Amino acid sequence: MTNNDRFAPSARGRTGFRRPAFILTSQLLVAGLLLGLTACKTTRQVKIDLEDNKSGFLGDYSMLQRGADGEASYVYFDHSTDWSKYKKIWIKPIELWGSEDTNSPINDLSDESKQTLVDCAYSGLYEALTNSFEIVDHGGPDVLIIHGAITDAKKSKPIINFVSSVYLPLKVVSFGKRLITGTDIGVGKVVVEAEFLDGESNKRIAAAMDARAGTKALRTKFNSTWGDVKLAFEWWGERLDKRLLALQKGDYSTESF
């Protein structure tokens, strides 16, 4: 009996009796991958320092306070405002603040990237708010004006992002980078400032500064280079919609949404 003959029955036995276990293991691996593709958060807040991130867009930053859990990094609300009267929203054109400044990171972006940024910002707000409010293009007594600006933005690097999401040594390095800088390897990031104005008096009744970045959620690794930023604006839009609906009821807490 040859060596091949001696090992052949054992191989057939493994194939015959262990195949169900192999199938089960494969199914578990696939399920785990799918769970990783769907369960992980796709965007996270990046903690920022007020003084280091002032762009000048808001002008007066003295009213901003550190946000609570669930809020933007820095926020301001005029608690005397009757939020229930706002039935319409005017989303003013999103600005790229500092785009003409040679020291601004936004200034280095291509015209195509700049257009993509403002489009993502506007669509993220519009799609989230249009079901609860009438979107208009002018002020008025029942209009809330949203005036926002992108003050910093960084593309993701899909290949590096993907590799550092599945290769353990790089995952460790990526986690270390997040502890130091607030973002993982290869993810996109965006910083925004916004003020909310009464549509009749043009008085500032709220303001915010915040930053978000992509995560290592596998399902985001196949997006475009601005995919993480797009997800951040979608998150902000959905969150703003819920916050405004809560404010209409006089609820300033963050536990209600």
C-alpha positions as CSV (number, residue, x, y, z in Angstrom):
1,M,0.0,0.0,0.0
2,T,1.4,3.3,-1.0
3,N,1.5,6.4,1.1
4,N,-1.2,7.9,-1.1
5,D,-3.4,4.8,-0.5
6,R,-2.8,5.0,3.3
7,F,-3.9,8.6,3.5
8,A,-6.8,8.4,1.0
9,P,-9.4,6.8,3.4
10,S,-8.7,9.4,6.1
11,A,-9.2,12.2,3.6
12,R,-12.5,10.7,2.4
13,G,-13.5,10.3,6.0
14,R,-12.9,13.9,6.8
15,T,-14.8,14.9,3.7
16,G,-17.7,12.6,4.5
17,F,-18.1,13.1,8.2
18,R,-16.9,16.7,8.8
19,R,-18.5,18.5,5.9
20,P,-21.5,19.7,7.9
21,A,-19.1,21.2,10.5
22,F,-17.1,22.9,7.7
23,I,-20.4,24.3,6.3
24,L,-21.5,25.5,9.7
25,T,-18.1,27.2,10.2
26,S,-18.2,28.8,6.8
27,Q,-21.8,30.1,7.5
28,L,-20.7,31.5,10.8
29,L,-17.8,33.3,9.2
30,V,-20.0,34.7,6.5
31,A,-22.6,35.8,9.1
32,G,-19.8,37.4,11.2
33,L,-18.6,39.3,8.1
34,L,-22.2,40.4,7.3
35,L,-22.7,41.5,10.9
36,G,-19.5,43.5,10.6
37,L,-20.8,45.1,7.4
38,T,-24.1,46.1,9.0
39,A,-23.8,46.5,12.7
40,C,-20.8,48.9,13.2
41,K,-21.4,52.6,13.4
42,T,-20.3,54.3,10.1
43,T,-19.4,57.7,11.6
44,R,-18.1,59.0,15.0
45,Q,-17.7,62.3,16.7
46,V,-14.2,63.7,16.9
47,K,-13.5,65.8,19.9
48,I,-12.2,69.2,19.0
49,D,-10.9,72.2,20.9
50,L,-12.8,75.4,20.5
51,E,-9.8,77.7,20.4
52,D,-7.9,75.5,17.9
53,N,-10.8,75.2,15.5
54,K,-12.3,78.7,15.3
55,S,-12.5,79.5,11.7
56,G,-14.1,83.0,12.1
57,F,-17.3,81.9,10.4
58,L,-19.4,82.3,13.5
59,G,-17.7,85.6,14.5
60,D,-18.8,85.6,18.2
61,Y,-17.9,82.2,19.8
62,S,-18.3,83.4,23.4
63,M,-21.8,81.9,23.8
64,L,-20.7,78.4,22.8
65,Q,-20.5,75.8,25.6
66,R,-19.1,72.3,25.6
67,G,-21.9,70.0,24.4
68,A,-23.4,67.2,26.4
69,D,-23.4,63.6,25.3
70,G,-25.3,63.4,22.0
71,E,-24.8,67.0,21.2
72,A,-22.3,68.8,19.0
73,S,-18.9,69.4,20.5
74,Y,-19.9,73.0,21.2
75,V,-23.4,74.3,21.3
76,Y,-25.6,77.3,22.1
77,F,-29.3,77.6,22.4
78,D,-31.5,80.6,23.2
79,H,-33.9,79.1,25.8
80,S,-36.3,82.0,25.4
81,T,-37.0,81.0,21.8
82,D,-40.4,79.7,20.9
83,W,-39.2,76.8,18.7
84,S,-42.7,75.6,18.0
85,K,-43.4,78.4,15.6
86,Y,-40.9,77.2,13.1
87,K,-42.7,75.2,10.4
88,K,-40.4,76.0,7.6
89,I,-36.6,75.9,7.1
90,W,-34.4,77.9,4.7
91,I,-31.1,76.0,4.2
92,K,-28.8,78.8,3.0
93,P,-26.0,77.8,0.6
94,I,-23.3,75.9,2.4
95,E,-20.1,77.9,2.6
96,L,-16.5,76.6,2.3
97,W,-15.0,78.9,4.9
98,G,-11.4,79.9,4.2
99,S,-11.4,78.4,0.7
100,E,-9.6,81.6,-0.4
101,D,-7.1,81.4,2.4
102,T,-3.8,80.0,1.4
103,N,-3.4,78.5,4.8
104,S,-6.8,76.7,4.8
105,P,-6.8,73.0,4.0
106,I,-10.0,73.5,2.0
107,N,-8.0,75.8,-0.3
108,D,-6.0,72.8,-1.5
109,L,-9.1,70.9,-2.7
110,S,-10.1,70.7,-6.4
111,D,-13.1,72.5,-7.6
112,E,-14.8,69.2,-8.1
113,S,-14.1,68.2,-4.4
114,K,-15.4,71.5,-3.2
115,Q,-18.6,71.1,-5.1
116,T,-19.0,67.5,-3.8
117,L,-18.6,68.8,-0.2
118,V,-21.3,71.5,-0.5
119,D,-23.6,69.1,-2.3
120,C,-23.2,66.4,0.4
121,A,-23.9,69.0,3.1
122,Y,-27.0,70.4,1.5
123,S,-28.5,67.0,0.5
124,G,-27.8,65.6,4.0
125,L,-29.8,68.4,5.6
126,Y,-32.5,68.5,2.9
127,E,-33.2,64.8,2.9
128,A,-33.5,64.6,6.7
129,L,-35.6,67.8,7.2
130,T,-37.9,67.7,4.2
131,N,-40.3,65.1,5.8
132,S,-40.8,67.3,9.0
133,F,-40.5,70.8,7.6
134,E,-41.3,72.8,4.5
135,I,-38.1,73.7,2.8
136,V,-38.1,77.3,1.5
137,D,-35.7,79.8,0.0
138,H,-36.5,83.0,2.0
139,G,-37.0,84.2,5.5
140,G,-40.3,84.8,7.3
141,P,-42.0,84.7,10.8
142,D,-42.3,80.9,10.8
143,V,-39.0,80.2,9.1
144,L,-35.8,78.9,10.7
145,I,-32.7,79.8,8.8
146,I,-29.8,77.4,8.8
147,H,-26.5,79.1,7.9
148,G,-23.6,76.6,7.9
149,A,-20.0,76.3,6.8
150,I,-17.5,73.5,6.2
151,T,-14.3,74.7,7.9
152,D,-12.1,71.6,7.3
153,A,-12.4,68.4,5.4
154,K,-10.3,65.4,4.6
155,K,-10.9,62.6,2.0
156,S,-10.7,58.9,3.0
157,K,-8.2,56.6,1.5
158,P,-10.3,53.5,0.6
159,I,-7.5,51.0,0.1
160,I,-5.5,51.9,3.2
161,N,-8.8,52.2,5.1
162,F,-9.8,48.7,4.1
163,V,-6.5,47.0,4.7
164,S,-6.2,48.6,8.2
165,S,-9.8,47.4,8.9
166,V,-9.0,43.7,8.3
167,Y,-5.2,43.3,8.9
168,L,-4.7,42.9,12.7
169,P,-1.3,44.7,13.0
170,L,-2.6,47.7,11.1
171,K,-5.9,47.6,13.1
172,V,-3.8,48.0,16.3
173,V,-1.9,50.9,14.7
174,S,-5.1,52.5,13.6
175,F,-6.6,52.2,17.1
176,G,-3.4,53.9,18.5
177,K,-3.8,56.7,15.9
178,R,-7.4,57.2,17.0
179,L,-6.4,57.6,20.6
180,I,-3.9,60.3,19.7
181,T,-5.6,62.2,16.9
182,G,-9.3,61.1,17.2
183,T,-9.4,59.4,13.8
184,D,-8.4,56.0,12.4
185,I,-6.1,55.4,9.5
186,G,-7.4,56.3,6.1
187,V,-10.8,57.6,7.2
188,G,-12.4,60.9,6.0
189,K,-13.1,63.8,8.4
190,V,-15.1,67.0,8.3
191,V,-15.5,70.0,10.6
192,V,-18.5,72.3,10.5
193,E,-19.8,75.4,12.1
194,A,-23.5,76.5,11.9
195,E,-25.8,79.2,13.2
196,F,-29.6,79.0,13.3
197,L,-31.4,82.3,12.8
198,D,-34.9,83.5,13.3
199,G,-36.4,84.0,9.8
200,E,-38.0,87.4,10.7
201,S,-35.5,89.1,13.0
202,N,-32.3,87.4,11.7
203,K,-31.4,86.9,15.4
204,R,-29.1,84.0,16.2
205,I,-31.0,81.5,18.4
206,A,-28.6,78.6,18.2
207,A,-25.1,77.7,17.1
208,A,-22.9,74.7,16.9
209,M,-19.4,73.5,16.1
210,D,-18.7,69.8,15.5
211,A,-16.5,67.3,13.8
212,R,-17.1,63.8,12.6
213,A,-15.0,61.1,10.9
214,G,-15.5,57.7,9.3
215,T,-15.1,54.5,11.3
216,K,-13.7,51.1,10.5
217,A,-17.1,49.7,9.6
218,L,-16.4,47.4,6.7
219,R,-19.5,48.4,4.7
220,T,-18.1,51.9,4.3
221,K,-14.8,50.8,2.9
222,F,-16.2,50.6,-0.6
223,N,-17.5,54.1,-0.7
224,S,-15.9,57.0,-2.6
225,T,-13.1,59.1,-1.2
226,W,-15.8,61.5,0.2
227,G,-18.0,58.6,1.4
228,D,-17.2,59.1,5.1
229,V,-18.0,62.8,4.8
230,K,-21.3,62.1,3.1
231,L,-22.2,59.8,6.0
232,A,-21.3,62.4,8.5
233,F,-23.7,64.9,6.9
234,E,-26.5,62.3,6.7
235,W,-26.0,61.7,10.5
236,W,-26.0,65.4,11.3
237,G,-29.2,65.9,9.2
238,E,-31.1,63.1,10.9
239,R,-29.9,64.2,14.3
240,L,-30.9,67.8,13.6
241,D,-34.4,66.8,12.5
242,K,-34.9,64.9,15.8
243,R,-33.5,67.7,17.8
244,L,-35.7,70.4,16.2
245,L,-38.8,68.2,16.8
246,A,-37.9,67.9,20.4
247,L,-37.3,71.6,20.8
248,Q,-40.7,72.3,19.4
249,K,-42.0,70.5,22.5
250,G,-39.8,72.5,24.7
251,D,-37.4,69.6,25.3
252,Y,-33.8,70.7,25.5
253,S,-32.5,67.3,26.7
254,T,-30.6,64.8,24.6
255,E,-32.2,61.7,26.1
256,S,-35.4,62.1,24.1
257,F,-33.9,61.3,20.7
